[in-house]
Amino acid sequence: MKITHQWTVWRDKLLLQEDLNFLLTNRVPRAALTHFVGWFSRIRSPLLARASIAVWKLFTKLDLDEAQPRRYGSLHECFTRELRPGMRPITADPRLLTSPSDGIVGACGRVEAGMVLQAKGMPYRLAELLGRGDRALPYEGGTYVTLRLTSAMYHRFHAPFDGRIEQVSYISGDTWNVNPIALARVERLFCRNERAVIRMRLANGQPLLLVPVAAILVASIRLHFLDVLLSLRWRGAHEFACDAAVTKGQELGWFEHGSTIIVFAPPGFELAPGIAPGRQVRMGEPLLRLPD
């Protein structure tokens, strides 16, 4: 009886913590708060930057040892920091696609009947995520991997394989938190948030999709091959034609602060060994295996 009582107490505390987290991060004026943090993070003041980073470290395991050794003139510079050379070795095996970013593997598996999971029991339509039904067709029966970036992680993302960037679709939206608590409670969350759909053609001719999804405090996406900042100030959907050659491991851009990237591959691709929900990966490590 005592053990049962203790479990009930711990369970209730956990539920309370989750409810509080959900309340604090999602029952607030998300867009206004995101705009404010974007403005605040760009204030040029090394002193303010150091103070903000010190506060940041109180809430997360922020490790700057891998970053380029420099002083940050703003909080934004710290968020979008580069790493020292050699910190993310790129898997050389030509049969493997690498992770485009650091992250924690979330839902992953097969696209079935046009549906994908954001969390257990929380499906969404791939066509809705991409903004057009015809763009989902090549990925029916294919493989997807969701990568969640925490606030302390390296926030830049890279090409998983040699190829060309052919098209970018920017879809404005909300800024729901994308942590596991929200993913288990908010239906079609990824389809509601701001996102970019990056259409890539691999060197072997097969298509690949990278879908960076923004979140609360983390809106705005910068891509090196587009001379625009994709942000919440853009309303609706926007299409950008591209023809940018990229190589495996080449930096593509960054989130202004961090969030989620979902990778979609057509039928025949498999998850690399060890890729499963909860696994933490680094940019450059194996993520998907090419068809034999």
Secondary structure per residue as TSV (DSSP state, phi and psi in degrees):
chain	resnum	aa	ss	phi	psi
A	1	M	-	360.0	-40.0
A	2	K	H	-63.8	-42.4
A	3	I	H	-63.0	-43.5
A	4	T	H	-61.0	-40.9
A	5	H	H	-64.3	-43.9
A	6	Q	H	-62.8	-41.7
A	7	W	H	-61.7	-41.5
A	8	T	H	-62.1	-41.3
A	9	V	H	-62.9	-47.8
A	10	W	H	-64.3	-38.9
A	11	R	H	-63.2	-44.2
A	12	D	H	-64.5	-38.1
A	13	K	H	-64.7	-40.9
A	14	L	H	-64.5	-45.4
A	15	L	H	-61.5	-40.1
A	16	L	H	-63.2	-42.9
A	17	Q	H	-62.3	-43.9
A	18	E	H	-63.2	-43.7
A	19	D	H	-61.2	-41.3
A	20	L	H	-65.7	-43.8
A	21	N	H	-59.7	-46.4
A	22	F	H	-63.1	-40.9
A	23	L	H	-64.4	-46.6
A	24	L	H	-69.2	-32.5
A	25	T	H	-99.1	-13.8
A	26	N	H	-126.4	-18.4
A	27	R	S	-100.6	44.2
A	28	V	S	-131.4	164.1
A	29	P	-	-69.0	88.0
A	30	R	H	-60.2	-48.5
A	31	A	H	-64.0	-44.4
A	32	A	H	-63.6	-42.2
A	33	L	H	-65.8	-38.0
A	34	T	H	-65.3	-43.5
A	35	H	H	-61.7	-41.1
A	36	F	H	-63.7	-46.2
A	37	V	H	-63.5	-38.1
A	38	G	H	-60.6	-42.4
A	39	W	H	-67.6	-47.0
A	40	F	H	-62.0	-41.4
A	41	S	H	-66.1	-19.6
A	42	R	T	-95.1	0.3
A	43	I	-	-63.1	125.1
A	44	R	-	-83.0	100.3
A	45	S	-	-162.4	104.6
A	46	P	H	-56.1	-35.8
A	47	L	H	-66.3	-46.6
A	48	L	H	-63.6	-38.0
A	49	A	H	-62.7	-45.3
A	50	R	H	-63.1	-41.3
A	51	A	H	-65.3	-42.2
A	52	S	H	-65.5	-40.9
A	53	I	H	-64.9	-37.8
A	54	A	H	-62.4	-42.3
A	55	V	H	-65.9	-42.4
A	56	W	H	-55.7	-42.0
A	57	K	H	-66.9	-19.3
A	58	L	H	-70.3	-22.5
A	59	F	H	-111.5	-8.2
A	60	T	S	-152.9	161.9
A	61	K	-	-86.8	76.8
A	62	L	-	-84.2	118.0
A	63	D	-	-117.6	113.4
A	64	L	-	-102.2	9.7
A	65	D	T	-64.4	-29.4
A	66	E	T	-82.7	-14.3
A	67	A	B	-74.6	159.9
A	68	Q	-	-54.8	129.2
A	69	P	S	-69.0	103.5
A	70	R	-	-160.9	164.8
A	71	R	-	-91.0	143.0
A	72	Y	-	-94.4	128.3
A	73	G	S	-82.3	-13.8
A	74	S	S	-155.7	163.3
A	75	L	H	-64.1	-34.4
A	76	H	H	-60.8	-38.8
A	77	E	H	-62.6	-34.9
A	78	C	H	-71.7	-42.5
A	79	F	H	-57.4	-43.3
A	80	T	T	-101.1	26.4
A	81	R	-	-59.4	148.8
A	82	E	-	-90.1	163.2
A	83	L	B	-104.4	158.5
A	84	R	-	-67.1	147.5
A	85	P	T	-54.0	138.5
A	86	G	T	88.5	-2.1
A	87	M	S	-74.8	-20.9
A	88	R	S	-132.3	82.2
A	89	P	-	-59.4	140.7
A	90	I	-	-96.5	125.6
A	91	T	-	-57.3	122.6
A	92	A	-	-84.7	-17.1
A	93	D	-	-55.3	119.5
A	94	P	T	-70.0	-6.7
A	95	R	T	-91.7	-5.0
A	96	L	E	-116.5	135.4
A	97	L	E	-90.1	140.2
A	98	T	E	-98.1	161.4
A	99	S	-	-66.1	131.0
A	100	P	S	-73.1	-14.7
A	101	S	S	-154.2	169.6
A	102	D	-	-69.1	154.1
A	103	G	E	171.1	172.2
A	104	I	E	-109.3	126.6
A	105	V	E	-66.9	126.8
A	106	G	E	-102.4	-135.5
A	107	A	E	-62.2	140.7
A	108	C	E	-156.0	161.5
A	109	G	E	144.8	-141.0
A	110	R	E	-102.7	147.8
A	111	V	-	-84.5	117.6
A	112	E	B	-125.2	123.1
A	113	A	T	54.6	35.9
A	114	G	T	75.4	8.3
A	115	M	E	-110.8	147.5
A	116	V	E	-134.6	153.0
A	117	L	E	-98.8	137.0
A	118	Q	E	-96.5	-26.2
A	119	A	E	-163.2	167.7
A	120	K	T	-56.7	125.3
A	121	G	T	77.6	9.4
A	122	M	E	-128.9	79.8
A	123	P	E	-84.9	162.5
A	124	Y	E	-146.2	160.2
A	125	R	E	-85.9	130.2
A	126	L	H	-60.9	-37.9
A	127	A	H	-59.7	-38.1
A	128	E	H	-68.6	-40.1
A	129	L	H	-60.7	-42.4
A	130	L	H	-83.6	-14.1
A	131	G	T	87.5	-10.0
A	132	R	-	-150.1	135.3
A	133	G	S	-67.0	-36.7
A	134	D	T	-65.8	-26.1
A	135	R	T	-75.9	-15.9
A	136	A	T	-85.7	-22.5
A	137	L	G	-57.9	-43.5
A	138	P	G	-63.3	-13.6
A	139	Y	G	-105.9	4.2
A	140	E	T	-63.1	125.5
A	141	G	T	81.2	2.2
A	142	G	-	-85.7	-168.0
A	143	T	E	-117.0	143.3
A	144	Y	E	-134.3	153.2
A	145	V	E	-138.3	130.8
A	146	T	E	-101.4	127.0
A	147	L	E	-117.4	119.5
A	148	R	E	-102.2	124.4
A	149	L	-	-94.1	127.5
A	150	T	-	-81.7	167.5
A	151	S	T	-63.2	-26.1
A	152	A	T	-87.5	-8.8
A	153	M	S	-78.1	165.1
A	154	Y	-	-64.1	126.7
A	155	H	-	-102.8	3.1
A	156	R	E	-89.2	151.9
A	157	F	E	-126.6	156.1
A	158	H	E	-134.1	165.0
A	159	A	-	-71.1	130.3
A	160	P	S	-79.2	-11.5
A	161	F	S	-164.8	165.3
A	162	D	S	-66.8	143.6
A	163	G	E	167.4	-156.5
A	164	R	E	-134.0	141.3
A	165	I	E	-86.3	121.7
A	166	E	E	-103.3	-30.1
A	167	Q	E	-159.9	144.9
A	168	V	E	-128.5	128.0
A	169	S	E	-111.4	123.3
A	170	Y	E	-103.4	126.9
A	171	I	E	-121.7	111.8
A	172	S	-	-69.7	158.6
A	173	G	-	-176.3	-157.8
A	174	D	B	-82.8	-176.6
A	175	T	-	-134.6	52.2
A	176	W	-	-61.6	148.2
A	177	N	-	-62.1	145.5
A	178	V	-	-112.6	24.0
A	179	N	S	-74.6	165.9
A	180	P	H	-56.0	-32.9
A	181	I	H	-63.4	-47.1
A	182	A	H	-68.9	-39.0
A	183	L	H	-61.9	-29.2
A	184	A	T	-84.6	-6.9
A	185	R	T	-122.0	-28.1
A	186	V	S	-102.9	114.0
A	187	E	T	-66.1	140.3
A	188	R	T	52.9	39.2
A	189	L	H	-59.4	-46.7
A	190	F	H	-61.3	-31.6
A	191	C	H	-76.0	-13.5
A	192	R	H	-93.3	-29.0
A	193	N	B	-83.3	161.7
A	194	E	-	-58.7	139.6
A	195	R	E	-160.5	163.0
A	196	A	E	-124.1	140.1
A	197	V	E	-109.9	110.2
A	198	I	E	-101.6	113.4
A	199	R	E	-95.0	123.6
A	200	M	E	-124.2	145.9
A	201	R	E	-114.6	119.7
A	202	L	E	-70.9	166.2
A	203	A	T	-61.0	-26.1
A	204	N	T	-88.1	5.8
A	205	G	S	94.1	-8.2
A	206	Q	-	-82.7	148.1
A	207	P	E	-81.6	158.6
A	208	L	E	-150.9	144.0
A	209	L	E	-118.8	136.1
A	210	L	E	-118.4	127.1
A	211	V	E	-123.5	92.3
A	212	P	E	-71.8	129.0
A	213	V	E	-116.4	126.2
A	214	A	-	-80.6	176.7
A	215	A	-	-156.1	-179.7
A	216	I	T	-57.5	133.9
A	217	L	T	71.8	-3.5
A	218	V	-	-127.2	24.8
A	219	A	-	-73.1	161.9
A	220	S	-	90.5	131.5
A	221	I	E	-131.5	130.2
A	222	R	E	-110.3	126.8
A	223	L	E	-118.6	131.9
A	224	H	T	-63.3	-32.4
A	225	F	T	-89.4	3.4
A	226	L	S	-122.4	131.6
A	227	D	S	-89.0	42.3
A	228	V	S	-142.0	155.0
A	229	L	E	-98.3	117.1
A	230	L	E	-81.1	113.3
A	231	S	-	-141.4	173.4
A	232	L	T	-63.6	-15.3
A	233	R	T	-70.4	-17.3
A	234	W	S	-85.7	127.5
A	235	R	-	-103.2	147.3
A	236	G	S	77.0	-151.6
A	237	A	E	-112.5	143.9
A	238	H	E	-136.5	139.3
A	239	E	E	-110.8	137.5
A	240	F	E	-130.9	116.1
A	241	A	E	-76.1	141.0
A	242	C	E	-136.3	161.8
A	243	D	E	-153.0	69.9
A	244	A	E	-113.6	117.0
A	245	A	E	-75.5	135.2
A	246	V	E	-133.5	155.9
A	247	T	-	-117.4	157.2
A	248	K	T	-54.5	122.8
A	249	G	T	91.2	-8.1
A	250	Q	-	-67.2	137.7
A	251	E	E	-68.5	129.3
A	252	L	E	-99.2	-32.9
A	253	G	E	166.0	-159.5
A	254	W	E	-157.9	157.4
A	255	F	E	-77.1	149.7
A	256	E	S	-63.2	-29.4
A	257	H	S	-135.7	-36.5
A	258	G	-	143.6	167.2
A	259	S	-	173.3	-114.2
A	260	T	E	-139.7	144.5
A	261	I	E	-127.9	131.4
A	262	I	E	-112.5	129.3
A	263	V	E	-108.1	130.8
A	264	F	E	-122.3	129.9
A	265	A	E	-124.2	151.0
A	266	P	-	-72.7	174.6
A	267	P	T	-55.5	144.8
A	268	G	T	108.0	-27.4
A	269	F	-	-77.4	148.1
A	270	E	E	-126.4	156.2
A	271	L	E	-65.7	140.8
A	272	A	-	-66.5	154.6
A	273	P	T	-54.8	133.4
A	274	G	T	89.6	-9.4
A	275	I	-	-78.5	115.2
A	276	A	-	-156.9	159.4
A	277	P	T	-53.8	134.5
A	278	G	T	95.1	-15.8
A	279	R	-	-72.8	133.8
A	280	Q	E	-94.7	128.2
A	281	V	E	-122.4	161.3
A	282	R	-	-116.9	153.4
A	283	M	T	-54.7	135.1
A	284	G	T	97.3	-14.4
A	285	E	S	-82.0	156.6
A	286	P	E	-59.1	137.0
A	287	L	E	-125.7	-46.0
A	288	L	E	-133.3	152.8
A	289	R	E	-111.5	132.6
A	290	L	-	-64.7	154.5
A	291	P	-	-60.0	147.3
A	292	D	-	-63.8	360.0
